[in-house]
Each structure stands twice: as structure tokens, then as C-alpha cells.
Amino acid sequence: MLNFIWFIPLLPLAAAVLNLVLGRKFGDPRSGWVATIATGSSFLLTVLVYLEMLGLEAEERSHVEVLFRGYQSEICRLILHCSQTR
């Protein structure tokens, strides 16, 4: 399940984009179902990952997933620069 951890934020985001693009075509009840199913699936995946993490030893319960390599270093550089100027 840890291999699919990046689906947790991606599912609701994909549903939001889908509803933004095709929401009027889907209609009111169907677009709501798309959002509900995506959010529910994200929650279910979160619970499954949590339960898998509970099965690990305490020292192994850390998982870092880097999604954007350059973006993270740029943010850190900006934060460090702002804190040095104050």
C-alpha cells in the first residue's frame, strides 16, 4: 500500500479537475458522485496505509515520498533567505 500513497492527494484533485472540465456535462447528481467517490477512495486508501504502518516496527513507521524535487529545494531556499534577512 505504501507504493500507492501518492494517490491520496491525487484522487480528490483529479475529481476536482474532472468536475471543473466536465461538471456541467455530468449534471448535478453525477458530478457530486464523482467528488464523493474520489474523496471516499482517498479516505479508504489513507486508512489502509495507516493500518499497514501500524503493522511495522516503531522504527520503520516513517515514509517519505518526494513528489517534486526541485520545488522543495526552492521553497527551502526562499524560507532560509527570508529568515536570514530578518
DSSP file (Angstrom, degrees, kcal/mol; ACC not computed):
  #  RESIDUE AA STRUCTURE BP1 BP2  ACC     N-H-->O    O-->H-N    N-H-->O    O-->H-N    TCO  KAPPA ALPHA  PHI   PSI    X-CA   Y-CA   Z-CA
    1    1 A M    >         0   0    0      0, 0.0     3,-1.5     0, 0.0    48,-0.1   0.000 360.0 360.0 360.0 -27.6    0.0    0.0    0.0
    2    2 A L  G >   +     0   0    0      1,-0.3     3,-1.1     2,-0.2     4,-0.2   0.766 360.0  63.5 -65.7 -22.0    2.9    2.4    0.6
    3    3 A N  G 3  S+     0   0    0      1,-0.2     3,-0.3     2,-0.1    -1,-0.3   0.753 104.5  47.1 -69.9 -22.1    3.6    2.4   -3.2
    4    4 A F  G X  S+     0   0    0     -3,-1.5     3,-1.8     1,-0.2     4,-0.3   0.191  76.3 110.0-103.1  15.2    0.1    3.9   -3.7
    5    5 A I  T X   +     0   0    0     -3,-1.1     3,-1.4     1,-0.3    -1,-0.2   0.783  68.9  65.5 -64.7 -26.2    0.4    6.6   -1.1
    6    6 A W  T 3> S+     0   0    0     -3,-0.3     4,-1.0     1,-0.3    -1,-0.3   0.643  88.0  70.1 -72.5 -12.0    0.7    9.3   -3.8
    7    7 A F  H <> S+     0   0    0     -3,-1.8     4,-2.5     1,-0.2    -1,-0.3   0.715  80.0  79.1 -72.6 -20.1   -2.9    8.5   -4.8
    8    8 A I  H <4 S+     0   0    0     -3,-1.4    -1,-0.2    -4,-0.3    -2,-0.2   0.937 107.1  24.7 -59.5 -50.9   -4.2   10.0   -1.5
    9    9 A P  H  > S+     0   0    0      0, 0.0     4,-1.3     0, 0.0    -1,-0.2   0.767 119.5  62.5 -82.3 -21.8   -4.0   13.7   -2.7
   10   10 A L  H  X S+     0   0    0     -4,-1.0     4,-2.9     1,-0.2     5,-0.2   0.872  94.3  59.2 -72.6 -36.6   -4.2   12.8   -6.4
   11   11 A L  H  X S+     0   0    0     -4,-2.5     4,-2.1     1,-0.2     5,-0.2   0.948 110.1  39.7 -61.4 -52.7   -7.8   11.2   -6.3
   12   12 A P  H  > S+     0   0    0      0, 0.0     4,-2.2     0, 0.0    -1,-0.2   0.878 116.5  52.5 -65.2 -33.9   -9.6   14.3   -4.9
   13   13 A L  H  X S+     0   0    0     -4,-1.3     4,-2.3     2,-0.2    -2,-0.2   0.922 109.8  47.9 -65.7 -43.1   -7.5   16.6   -7.1
   14   14 A A  H  X S+     0   0    0     -4,-2.9     4,-2.7     1,-0.2    -1,-0.2   0.891 111.7  50.6 -64.1 -39.0   -8.3   14.6  -10.2
   15   15 A A  H  X S+     0   0    0     -4,-2.1     4,-2.7    -5,-0.2    -1,-0.2   0.886 109.4  51.0 -66.0 -38.1  -12.0   14.6   -9.3
   16   16 A A  H  X S+     0   0    0     -4,-2.2     4,-2.1     2,-0.2    -2,-0.2   0.919 112.7  45.3 -65.3 -42.5  -11.9   18.4   -8.9
   17   17 A V  H  X S+     0   0    0     -4,-2.3     4,-2.4     2,-0.2     5,-0.2   0.918 113.3  50.6 -66.0 -42.6  -10.3   18.8  -12.3
   18   18 A L  H  X S+     0   0    0     -4,-2.7     4,-3.2     1,-0.2    -2,-0.2   0.915 112.8  45.7 -61.3 -43.4  -12.8   16.4  -13.9
   19   19 A N  H  X S+     0   0    0     -4,-2.7     4,-1.4     1,-0.2    -1,-0.2   0.839 111.3  53.7 -68.7 -32.3  -15.7   18.2  -12.3
   20   20 A L  H  < S+     0   0    0     -4,-2.1    -2,-0.2    -5,-0.2    -1,-0.2   0.910 119.1  33.5 -66.3 -41.2  -14.2   21.6  -13.4
   21   21 A V  H  < S+     0   0    0     -4,-2.4    -2,-0.2    -5,-0.1    -3,-0.2   0.912 138.3  16.8 -81.8 -44.9  -13.9   20.4  -17.0
   22   22 A L  H  X S+     0   0    0     -4,-3.2     4,-2.4    -5,-0.2     5,-0.2   0.215  88.2 111.5-116.8  14.1  -17.0   18.2  -17.4
   23   23 A G  H  X S+     0   0    0     -4,-1.4     4,-2.0     1,-0.2     8,-0.2   0.886  80.6  47.4 -60.0 -42.7  -19.1   19.1  -14.4
   24   24 A R  H  4 S+     0   0    0     -5,-0.2    -1,-0.2     1,-0.2     4,-0.1   0.870 112.2  50.8 -67.5 -35.4  -21.9   20.7  -16.4
   25   25 A K  H  4 S+     0   0    0      1,-0.2    -2,-0.2    -4,-0.1    -1,-0.2   0.884 110.6  49.2 -69.0 -37.9  -22.0   17.8  -18.8
   26   26 A F  H  < S-     0   0    0     -4,-2.4     4,-0.4     1,-0.1    -2,-0.2   0.875 106.3-140.8 -66.7 -37.1  -22.2   15.3  -15.9
   27   27 A G     X  -     0   0    0     -4,-2.0     4,-2.0    -5,-0.2     5,-0.3  -0.255  30.9 -60.3  92.6 172.3  -25.0   17.2  -14.3
   28   28 A D  H  > S+     0   0    0      1,-0.2     4,-1.4     2,-0.2    -1,-0.1   0.932 128.9  38.8 -63.8 -52.4  -25.7   17.9  -10.6
   29   29 A P  H  > S+     0   0    0      0, 0.0     4,-1.8     0, 0.0    -1,-0.2   0.908 117.1  49.0 -70.7 -36.7  -26.0   14.4   -9.1
   30   30 A R  H  > S+     0   0    0     -4,-0.4     4,-2.2     1,-0.2    -2,-0.2   0.896 108.8  51.2 -70.6 -38.8  -23.3   12.7  -11.1
   31   31 A S  H  X S+     0   0    0     -4,-2.0     4,-1.8    -8,-0.2    -1,-0.2   0.869 109.8  51.9 -66.5 -33.2  -20.7   15.4  -10.5
   32   32 A G  H  X S+     0   0    0     -4,-1.4     4,-2.4    -5,-0.3    -1,-0.2   0.879 108.3  51.2 -66.1 -37.7  -21.4   15.1   -6.8
   33   33 A W  H  X S+     0   0    0     -4,-1.8     4,-2.8     2,-0.2     5,-0.3   0.882 106.5  54.2 -67.6 -37.5  -20.9   11.3   -7.0
   34   34 A V  H  X S+     0   0    0     -4,-2.2     4,-2.0     1,-0.2    -2,-0.2   0.938 112.4  43.6 -60.3 -46.6  -17.6   11.8   -8.7
   35   35 A A  H  X S+     0   0    0     -4,-1.8     4,-2.3     2,-0.2    -2,-0.2   0.899 115.1  49.1 -65.9 -40.9  -16.3   14.0   -5.9
   36   36 A T  H  X S+     0   0    0     -4,-2.4     4,-2.7     2,-0.2     5,-0.2   0.915 111.9  47.5 -66.9 -42.9  -17.8   11.7   -3.2
   37   37 A I  H  X S+     0   0    0     -4,-2.8     4,-2.4     2,-0.2    -1,-0.2   0.898 113.2  48.6 -66.2 -40.1  -16.3    8.6   -4.7
   38   38 A A  H  X S+     0   0    0     -4,-2.0     4,-2.0    -5,-0.3    -2,-0.2   0.919 114.6  44.8 -66.1 -43.2  -12.8   10.2   -5.1
   39   39 A T  H  X S+     0   0    0     -4,-2.3     4,-2.2     2,-0.2    -2,-0.2   0.908 114.8  48.6 -67.6 -41.9  -12.8   11.6   -1.6
   40   40 A G  H  X S+     0   0    0     -4,-2.7     4,-2.6     2,-0.2    -2,-0.2   0.889 111.2  50.2 -64.4 -39.7  -14.1    8.3   -0.1
   41   41 A S  H  X S+     0   0    0     -4,-2.4     4,-2.4     2,-0.2    -1,-0.2   0.892 109.9  50.8 -65.7 -39.0  -11.5    6.3   -2.0
   42   42 A S  H  X S+     0   0    0     -4,-2.0     4,-2.1     2,-0.2    -2,-0.2   0.906 111.4  48.0 -63.7 -41.7   -8.8    8.7   -0.8
   43   43 A F  H  X S+     0   0    0     -4,-2.2     4,-2.3     2,-0.2    -2,-0.2   0.925 111.3  50.0 -64.4 -44.5  -10.0    8.2    2.8
   44   44 A L  H  X S+     0   0    0     -4,-2.6     4,-2.3     1,-0.2    -2,-0.2   0.906 110.9  49.3 -61.4 -42.3  -10.1    4.4    2.4
   45   45 A L  H  X S+     0   0    0     -4,-2.4     4,-2.4     1,-0.2    -1,-0.2   0.885 109.0  53.2 -63.9 -38.8   -6.6    4.4    1.0
   46   46 A T  H  X S+     0   0    0     -4,-2.1     4,-2.4     2,-0.2    -2,-0.2   0.915 109.5  48.2 -61.7 -43.3   -5.4    6.5    3.9
   47   47 A V  H  X S+     0   0    0     -4,-2.3     4,-2.6     2,-0.2    -2,-0.2   0.909 111.5  50.1 -64.2 -42.0   -6.9    4.0    6.4
   48   48 A L  H  X S+     0   0    0     -4,-2.3     4,-2.1     2,-0.2    -2,-0.2   0.898 111.8  47.3 -64.8 -40.6   -5.3    1.1    4.6
   49   49 A V  H  X S+     0   0    0     -4,-2.4     4,-2.4     2,-0.2    -1,-0.2   0.905 111.7  51.8 -65.6 -40.7   -1.9    2.8    4.6
   50   50 A Y  H  X S+     0   0    0     -4,-2.4     4,-2.0     1,-0.2    -2,-0.2   0.924 110.2  48.0 -61.0 -45.3   -2.3    3.7    8.3
   51   51 A L  H  X S+     0   0    0     -4,-2.6     4,-1.1     1,-0.2    -1,-0.2   0.877 111.2  50.9 -65.8 -36.3   -3.1    0.0    9.1
   52   52 A E  H  < S+     0   0    0     -4,-2.1     4,-0.4     1,-0.2     3,-0.4   0.904 109.2  51.1 -65.8 -39.6   -0.1   -1.1    7.2
   53   53 A M  H >< S+     0   0    0     -4,-2.4     3,-1.1     1,-0.2    -2,-0.2   0.851 104.4  57.7 -66.4 -33.3    2.1    1.3    9.0
   54   54 A L  H 3< S+     0   0    0     -4,-2.0    -1,-0.2     1,-0.2    -2,-0.2   0.804  99.9  59.4 -65.9 -27.5    0.8    0.0   12.4
   55   55 A G  T 3< S+     0   0    0     -4,-1.1    -1,-0.2    -3,-0.4    -2,-0.2   0.616  93.8  84.4 -75.4 -12.0    1.9   -3.4   11.4
   56   56 A L  S <  S-     0   0    0     -3,-1.1     5,-0.1    -4,-0.4     2,-0.0  -0.438  93.0 -91.8 -86.3 162.8    5.5   -2.2   11.1
   57   57 A E    >   -     0   0    0     -2,-0.1     3,-1.2     1,-0.1     4,-0.3  -0.342  42.1-106.8 -66.6 157.3    8.0   -1.9   13.9
   58   58 A A  G >  S+     0   0    0      1,-0.3     3,-0.9     2,-0.2    -1,-0.1   0.838 119.8  52.4 -59.3 -36.0    8.1    1.5   15.6
   59   59 A E  G 3  S+     0   0    0      1,-0.2    -1,-0.3     2,-0.1     3,-0.2   0.729 108.6  51.4 -73.3 -20.5   11.5    2.5   14.0
   60   60 A E  G <  S+     0   0    0     -3,-1.2    -1,-0.2     1,-0.2    -2,-0.2   0.338  79.0  99.8 -97.5   5.8   10.1    1.6   10.5
   61   61 A R    <   +     0   0    0     -3,-0.9     2,-0.4    -4,-0.3    -1,-0.2   0.057  59.2  98.0 -85.3  27.8    7.0    3.7   10.7
   62   62 A S        +     0   0    0     -3,-0.2     2,-0.4     2,-0.0    -3,-0.0  -0.950  45.1 174.8-115.9 135.4    8.4    6.6    8.7
   63   63 A H        -     0   0    0     -2,-0.4     2,-0.5     2,-0.0    -2,-0.0  -0.964   8.5-169.4-142.6 123.3    7.7    7.0    5.0
   64   64 A V        -     0   0    0     -2,-0.4     2,-0.5     2,-0.0    -2,-0.0  -0.954   1.1-172.3-115.2 126.9    8.9   10.0    2.9
   65   65 A E        -     0   0    0     -2,-0.5     2,-0.7   -60,-0.1    -2,-0.0  -0.962   9.5-156.9-120.1 112.2    7.5   10.4   -0.6
   66   66 A V        +     0   0    0     -2,-0.5     3,-0.2     1,-0.2    -2,-0.0  -0.808  18.5 170.0 -91.8 115.1    9.2   13.2   -2.6
   67   67 A L  S    S+     0   0    0     -2,-0.7     2,-0.5     1,-0.3    -1,-0.2   0.830  72.0  28.4 -93.1 -37.9    6.8   14.3   -5.4
   68   68 A F     >  -     0   0    0      1,-0.2     4,-1.4     2,-0.0    -1,-0.3  -0.924  63.3-176.8-129.8 105.4    8.6   17.5   -6.6
   69   69 A R  H  > S+     0   0    0     -2,-0.5     4,-1.4    -3,-0.2    -1,-0.2   0.964  83.1  38.2 -70.4 -53.9   12.4   17.5   -6.2
   70   70 A G  H  > S+     0   0    0      1,-0.2     4,-1.9     2,-0.2    -1,-0.2   0.848 112.7  57.8 -68.0 -34.5   13.3   21.0   -7.4
   71   71 A Y  H  > S+     0   0    0      1,-0.2     4,-2.2     2,-0.2    -1,-0.2   0.898 104.0  51.4 -64.6 -42.0   10.2   22.7   -5.9
   72   72 A Q  H  X S+     0   0    0     -4,-1.4     4,-2.3     1,-0.2    -1,-0.2   0.915 110.7  47.5 -64.2 -43.7   11.0   21.6   -2.4
   73   73 A S  H  X S+     0   0    0     -4,-1.4     4,-2.2     1,-0.2    -1,-0.2   0.870 110.7  52.5 -67.4 -34.6   14.6   22.9   -2.5
   74   74 A E  H  X S+     0   0    0     -4,-1.9     4,-2.2     2,-0.2    -1,-0.2   0.910 109.8  48.5 -66.0 -42.0   13.4   26.2   -4.0
   75   75 A I  H  X S+     0   0    0     -4,-2.2     4,-2.6     2,-0.2    -2,-0.2   0.925 111.5  49.9 -62.7 -44.3   10.9   26.6   -1.1
   76   76 A C  H  X S+     0   0    0     -4,-2.3     4,-2.7     1,-0.2    -2,-0.2   0.901 110.2  50.8 -61.9 -39.8   13.6   25.8    1.4
   77   77 A R  H  X S+     0   0    0     -4,-2.2     4,-2.3     2,-0.2    -1,-0.2   0.902 111.3  47.9 -64.5 -40.6   15.9   28.3   -0.2
   78   78 A L  H  X S+     0   0    0     -4,-2.2     4,-2.5     2,-0.2    -2,-0.2   0.906 112.5  48.6 -66.2 -40.9   13.2   31.0   -0.1
   79   79 A I  H  X S+     0   0    0     -4,-2.6     4,-2.3     2,-0.2    -2,-0.2   0.927 113.0  47.4 -65.4 -44.2   12.4   30.3    3.6
   80   80 A L  H  X S+     0   0    0     -4,-2.7     4,-1.6     1,-0.2    -2,-0.2   0.901 112.3  50.2 -63.8 -40.2   16.1   30.4    4.6
   81   81 A H  H  X S+     0   0    0     -4,-2.3     4,-1.3     1,-0.2    -2,-0.2   0.917 111.4  48.1 -64.5 -43.1   16.6   33.6    2.7
   82   82 A C  H  X S+     0   0    0     -4,-2.5     4,-0.6     1,-0.2    -1,-0.2   0.884 111.7  49.6 -65.4 -37.9   13.6   35.3    4.3
   83   83 A S  H  < S+     0   0    0     -4,-2.3     3,-0.3     1,-0.2    -1,-0.2   0.795 108.9  52.9 -74.2 -25.2   14.7   34.2    7.8
   84   84 A Q  H  < S+     0   0    0     -4,-1.6    -1,-0.2     1,-0.2    -2,-0.2   0.758 104.0  56.4 -78.9 -24.0   18.2   35.5    7.2
   85   85 A T  H  <        0   0    0     -4,-1.3    -1,-0.2     1,-0.2    -2,-0.2   0.652 360.0 360.0 -82.2 -14.0   17.0   38.9    6.2
   86   86 A R     <        0   0    0     -4,-0.6    -1,-0.2    -3,-0.3    -2,-0.1   0.456 360.0 360.0 -89.6 360.0   15.0   39.5    9.4
